[in-house]
Amino acid sequence: MLIGVNVPNFGPGTSPAVLRDWARTVEGLGYDLLMVSDHVAITPDVAAQYPAPFYDPFTTLSWLAGVTERVMLGTTVLIAPYRHPLLVARMAANLNELSGGRLVLGVGIGWAREEFAALGVPFGSRGKLTDELITAVREAWQDPGYRTDPVPIWVGGQSDGALRRVVRLGDAWHPLRQTPGGWRESLGRLEAVAVEEGRERPALAPRILLRLTDDAPADRLLGEGTVAQVVGDLERLRADGAQAVVLDPFSGDPEETRHPEVAWHALAAVRKEFR
C-alpha cells in the first residue's frame, strides 16, 4: 500500500522555498506520493478556507518534480470542470513525461459556487463536465500528439453520482476525510454500484486527516487520534484492500501553513511506526 501526503500549496506561510522543503521532507521520510490541491479563482468562498497565495497544481508539481527524484506526484483533486479537457490532457501528459512517469491525476467536480461563477462554468453541469473530461482525456492520450505512459485517474467524491463515475470511468476511488463508520458505509455502496454496473470494484485510494491528539472525539475522523490510532486506521484500510492512502495534515486553519514543522513531526512519527 502506497502512503502519500497532501501538501498545502496555499496559505500565508506557503512559498516556493517552503514547498521545496515540504517535497524534500516527504520524500526524505520515505513517503510514496506527494499531492496538492486545486483552485483557479480565489473567490471569497475559496479564500475563507484556502487563502492566497494559491499555487496552481500543475505549475507546483512541475517545480517539485525538479527538486525530487523518487516520490510520485498528484492532484487531490483537480477540479475537472474548470479546464478544457485537451488542456488537461496536454499538461498531464507533459508533466508525466517530464517527471519520469510519476504523475497521478486525481479529479473531482468541485464545490465553490462563486468560483464557478467567476469562471463562467455552470455549477449544475459540473458532474456531466467531469464525466466528459475524463473520457476526453483518456481518448487524447491515445493520440500521438498527447501520448504518454499510463497515468492513473483517481476520482473523488462519495455521492451516488461520484461512486457511479469512479466505477465507470476511474482507476481508483479517492474519497476525502471520512469517519471509520462512514468509510465502511461508503465502501459498501461502492461495491454495490460495481455489481449494478457489472464491473470490478475500482482500486481504493482514500485521503484521510492526519491530526495527532491524545483527546480525539468519539466521532473522530480516520487519521485523527494518537499515533497508535492512526496506525490502526492505516492497517484497517490496508486490510480493506486500499492501494494507497493519502495523509492530510492540514486541519483547517490557514495559520498552520506558517508552521509546517508541526506537520513534519507528525508525519515522521507515523512513518516510524507504520511501514
C-alpha positions in Angstrom: 0.0 0.0 0.0 1.4 3.4 -1.0 1.3 6.2 1.6 1.1 9.7 0.4 0.9 13.3 1.8 -1.4 16.2 0.8 0.9 19.2 0.8 -0.7 22.6 1.3 0.0 24.7 -1.8 -1.9 27.7 -0.4 -2.0 29.9 2.7 0.1 32.7 4.3 3.1 30.5 5.1 3.4 28.9 1.7 6.2 30.0 -0.7 8.4 28.2 -3.3 11.0 27.6 -0.7 8.5 26.1 1.7 7.0 23.9 -1.0 10.6 22.7 -1.8 11.2 21.9 1.8 7.8 20.0 2.0 8.8 18.0 -1.0 12.2 17.0 0.3 10.8 16.2 3.7 8.0 14.0 2.3 10.5 12.2 0.0 13.1 12.0 2.8 10.7 10.4 5.2 10.1 7.6 2.7 6.5 8.5 1.7 5.5 7.3 -1.8 3.3 10.1 -3.0 3.0 13.9 -2.8 -0.3 15.6 -3.8 -1.5 19.2 -4.0 -5.0 20.8 -4.3 -6.6 22.9 -6.9 -8.4 26.3 -7.2 -8.2 28.8 -10.0 -10.1 31.9 -8.9 -9.7 32.6 -5.2 -13.2 33.9 -4.7 -14.5 34.6 -1.1 -15.9 31.1 -0.6 -12.5 29.6 -1.5 -10.4 32.2 0.4 -12.3 31.5 3.6 -10.7 28.1 3.7 -7.7 28.2 1.3 -6.4 31.8 1.2 -3.9 33.2 -1.2 -1.2 32.6 -2.3 -2.7 29.5 -4.0 -0.2 27.9 -6.3 -1.6 26.2 -9.4 -1.2 22.4 -9.1 0.4 21.7 -12.5 2.9 24.5 -12.0 3.6 23.5 -8.5 4.1 19.8 -9.3 6.4 20.7 -12.2 8.5 22.7 -9.8 8.6 19.9 -7.3 9.4 17.3 -9.9 12.7 19.1 -10.4 13.6 19.0 -6.7 12.7 15.4 -6.1 13.7 12.1 -7.6 11.5 9.2 -6.5 8.2 10.4 -4.9 5.1 10.2 -7.1 3.2 13.5 -7.7 -0.5 14.0 -7.9 -3.6 16.2 -7.7 -6.1 15.9 -4.9 -8.1 16.9 -6.6 -8.0 18.8 -9.9 -11.4 20.4 -10.4 -12.3 18.9 -13.7 -15.0 21.5 -15.0 -12.6 24.4 -14.8 -10.4 23.5 -17.7 -10.7 22.3 -21.3 -10.1 18.5 -21.5 -7.4 18.9 -24.2 -5.6 21.4 -22.0 -5.7 18.9 -19.1 -4.6 16.1 -21.3 -1.6 18.1 -22.6 -0.5 19.3 -19.2 -0.9 15.9 -17.6 1.0 14.1 -20.4 3.8 16.7 -20.3 4.2 16.6 -16.5 4.1 12.8 -16.5 6.9 12.7 -19.1 9.0 15.4 -17.5 8.8 13.8 -14.1 9.7 10.3 -15.4 6.2 8.8 -15.2 5.4 9.9 -11.6 2.0 11.5 -12.1 -1.3 10.6 -10.5 -4.3 12.6 -11.8 -7.0 13.0 -9.1 -10.1 14.7 -10.3 -13.4 15.9 -8.7 -16.4 18.0 -9.6 -15.8 21.0 -7.3 -17.9 22.8 -4.7 -17.3 26.6 -4.7 -20.3 28.2 -6.4 -18.7 31.7 -6.5 -15.6 30.3 -8.2 -17.7 28.5 -10.8 -19.5 31.8 -11.5 -16.2 33.7 -11.8 -15.0 31.2 -14.4 -18.3 31.2 -16.3 -18.8 27.5 -15.7 -22.4 26.3 -14.9 -22.4 24.8 -11.4 -25.3 22.5 -12.1 -23.4 20.8 -15.0 -20.2 20.0 -13.1 -20.9 16.3 -12.9 -21.5 16.0 -16.6 -18.5 18.1 -17.4 -16.3 15.9 -15.2 -17.5 12.7 -16.9 -16.8 14.3 -20.3 -13.3 15.4 -19.3 -12.3 12.0 -18.0 -13.5 10.4 -21.2 -11.9 13.0 -23.5 -8.5 13.0 -21.6 -8.3 9.2 -22.0 -9.0 9.5 -25.7 -6.5 12.3 -26.2 -3.8 10.2 -24.5 -4.2 7.7 -27.4 -3.3 10.4 -29.9 0.4 10.6 -30.9 0.5 14.2 -30.0 -0.5 13.6 -26.4 0.7 10.1 -26.0 2.0 9.3 -22.5 2.7 6.3 -20.3 -0.5 5.3 -18.4 -1.5 7.9 -15.9 -3.9 6.6 -13.2 -7.0 8.7 -12.8 -8.4 8.8 -9.2 -12.0 10.1 -8.9 -13.0 11.9 -5.8 -16.4 12.2 -4.0 -18.8 9.9 -2.2 -22.2 10.8 -3.5 -24.1 8.2 -5.6 -23.1 10.1 -8.7 -19.4 10.1 -7.7 -19.5 6.4 -7.0 -21.0 5.6 -10.4 -18.4 7.9 -12.0 -15.5 6.1 -10.5 -16.9 2.7 -11.3 -17.5 3.6 -14.9 -14.5 5.9 -15.6 -11.9 5.8 -12.9 -8.9 3.8 -11.9 -9.3 4.4 -8.2 -11.8 5.9 -5.7 -10.4 8.8 -3.8 -12.8 9.9 -1.1 -11.8 12.6 1.4 -11.9 12.7 5.2 -14.4 10.1 6.5 -15.1 8.6 9.9 -14.4 4.9 10.2 -18.1 4.2 10.0 -18.6 6.5 7.1 -15.8 4.7 5.2 -17.4 1.3 5.8 -20.8 2.6 4.6 -19.4 4.3 1.5 -17.3 1.3 0.6 -20.4 -0.9 0.8 -22.2 1.4 -1.6 -19.2 1.5 -4.0 -19.2 -2.3 -4.1 -23.0 -2.4 -4.7 -22.6 0.1 -7.6 -19.9 -2.0 -9.1 -22.2 -5.0 -9.0 -25.1 -3.0 -10.6 -22.7 -1.8 -13.4 -21.3 -5.2 -14.0 -17.8 -4.0 -13.4 -15.0 -4.8 -11.0 -14.7 -2.5 -7.9 -12.1 0.2 -8.6 -8.9 0.4 -6.5 -9.2 2.3 -3.2 -7.1 5.4 -2.5 -8.7 7.4 0.3 -7.4 10.7 1.7 -7.6 10.9 5.4 -6.8 13.5 8.0 -3.6 13.4 10.0 -4.1 15.1 13.4 -2.2 13.7 16.3 -4.0 14.2 19.6 -4.5 12.3 22.9 -8.1 13.5 23.1 -9.8 12.6 19.8 -13.6 12.9 19.8 -15.8 9.8 19.8 -16.8 10.5 16.2 -13.2 11.1 15.2 -12.2 11.0 11.5 -9.9 8.4 10.1 -6.3 9.6 10.9 -7.3 11.5 14.0 -6.0 10.5 17.4 -2.9 9.0 18.8 -0.1 7.6 16.7 -1.4 4.1 17.6 -4.9 5.0 16.4 -3.6 6.5 13.2 -1.5 3.4 12.5 -4.5 1.2 13.3 -6.6 3.2 10.8 -3.9 2.6 8.1 -3.8 -1.1 9.0 -7.5 -1.4 8.6 -7.5 0.4 5.3 -4.8 -1.9 4.1 -6.9 -4.9 5.2 -9.8 -3.4 3.2 -7.6 -3.6 0.1 -6.6 0.1 -0.2 -4.0 0.6 -2.9 -2.9 3.9 -1.5 -3.8 6.2 1.5 -3.0 10.0 1.4 -2.5 11.7 4.8 -3.7 15.3 5.0 -2.0 17.2 7.9 -4.0 20.4 7.2 -6.6 20.7 9.9 -8.4 23.8 8.5 -6.6 26.9 10.0 -4.6 28.7 7.3 -2.2 29.9 10.0 -0.9 26.3 10.2 0.9 26.9 6.9 3.3 29.2 8.8 4.5 26.3 10.9 5.0 23.3 8.6 7.4 21.7 11.1 4.4 20.6 13.2 3.0 18.5 10.3 6.5 17.2 9.5 6.9 15.9 13.1 3.5 14.2 12.8 4.4 12.6 9.5 7.7 11.4 10.9 6.0 9.8 13.9 3.5 7.9 11.8 6.1 6.8 9.3 8.3 5.5 12.1 5.5 3.2 13.3 3.9 2.2 10.0 6.0 0.5 7.4 
